[in-house]
Amino acid sequence: MATRISVTVKGQLGLDDPDELLAELANATGAPWSSRAVDQGAVLIGGVAEIVLVAVVGKGTEIAVGAAVDQVRAAVARWRRGRLDPPETEIREEPLPDEADGVDEAGGAEPPGGAEGAGD
């Protein structure tokens, strides 16, 4: 069974922050990651207010998934340490049914809840 790992980042982000975190996560896990900004309507701050980064990992053993989640936690912690005012982050894992691969046609992982439900 595959597992979807999602990282939600809430708060003020610089222009390069999402790309830097994507690279950090990809380097740490070796899995392809995708991101999307969550539409929160009119926001009175500059930069991105919330993004969701997602990867689907391992149809292998639980140990591989557990190791990937640990690597994600470490990568997010490293990324946050590099910021003066680090944004709030949340890491979630969700088992996927055997018939769902959680990968869109372009090869990226779909955010939790599909295109509309990310961050809910």
N, C-alpha and C positions, 0 to 999 in steps of 0.2 A: 504494500500500500504506500502511495506517495503522501507526502506531507507538504502543505503550503505554509511557508514561513513569511509573515508580514511584519514590517517595521513601520510604525506610524510615527511621524515627526511633526510636532505641533509647536509653533512659535515662529519668531522672525528668523528667516533664513537668507543668507547671502545668495547672490546669483550662482555661484559655483558650488554651494553646499550640497544640493541634491546629487550632482554629478560626482563630487568627492566621496559622498557616502556610498553611492552605487559602486564606485570603483573599489572602495574599502571592503564592501560586502562580497563583491565578485572575487577579489583577491583572497579573502579569508575562506570562502566556501567552495570556490571553483564552479559555482552554479550561475546560470544567467539570471539577472535581476531586471525588473522593470519598475518604472515609477510613474506616478501621475499625481498632479496637484488635485486636492479636494476642493471643489467649488463651495465656498462659504458665503456667497453673495458679496455685498459691499463690505469691504474691510478697510479700516482706517489706518492701517500700518503699511509700510513698504515691504517688499519681498513676499515670499510665499508664506502663507499662514499655516498650511498643513499639506504634507505629502504622504503617500503610502508607497512603500517599496516592497515588492513581492518576488519570491522565488519558490519553485516547486523542487523538492529534493527527494532523493532516494526511494526507489521502489525496492530497496534492499532491506537491511536489518534496522531495528530500532536503534542500535548502537550508532549507526551511520547518521541517522536523523538527530539523535541526541548530541552527537559531536558537532553536527552542522549548527544546531541551535546554540551550543556553547561558543562556537566560532562567531556566530552572529552577535551574541551578547558582547564578546570581547571586542569585535570590530566597532560596534556602536559605542562602547565605552571609550575606545581610543579616539574615535571621531569627536565625541563630546568633550574629551579633555583638551582638544585643540581649539575650543571656542571660549571666549571670555564669558559669554552668557549663553550656555548651552540650552537648546530647546528641549522641551519635554519629549521623551521617546517611549514607545510601547512596543514590545515584541510579542507576537502571538504565533502559535502554531496550530494548524488545523488539518486533521487527517482527511485525505480525499478518498472517495470510493475507487475501487480498482478500475472501473470503466472510465473514470474521469482522469484526464491527464493534466488539467489546469493550464494548458498552454494554448495561446491563441495562434491564429494562422501565421503570424509574423515570427513565431518562435519565442515570444516573451510570455512570462507568467501573467495570468489575469489577476487583478486585485481581488481581495475578498469580496464576495457578493457580486462579482462581475463588474461591468463598467459603471453601473449606477450606484452600487451599494458600498463602495470603498469608504472606510472611515466611519460608517454608521455604528 
